[in-house]
Amino acid sequence: MVLLGKMTTYETFASVYDAIMDDSLYDKWTDFSLRHFSKDKKNC
């Protein structure tokens, strides 16, 4: 039954995350990423 508890926790987190991260925040994050992360550098 531990698995069931973990799934419930995930579902709760996912619903809160979806409520907070609306489309405008995704657009802002994309703009930030494109400005600050160079395409020619590899992440380590």
N, C-alpha and C positions, 0 to 999 in steps of 0.2 A: 504493500500500500504506500510505500515511500514514493514510488514513481508517480502515483496519483497526486500526492502533495506537491511534488516538483512541477507537474504540469499545471496545476492550479496557480502556483506562484508565477509561472511563466505567462499564463493567460492574463493574470492580473497586471503584470508588468507590461505586457504587450498592449493592453487596452489603455493604460496610462500613457505609454510612449506614443501611441497613435493620436491620443487627444492633444498631447503637447506638440508633437512634430507635425504641424500642418504643412501644406504645400509651400507656403511662403518661406518657412524655415529651411526646407530642402533647397529652394532656389538660392537663398542666402548662403547656405553651406557650399553649394556648387560654385557660386561666385568667389567665395573666400578661397576655396581649394584651387581654383584656376589661377588666382592671383598669387598664391603663396607656395604652391607645389610645382616645381619645374617639371616639364614633361621629359627632359633629357636626363634627369637624375633618377637613380634606382634607389628604392627604399630598402634599407637593410634591416 
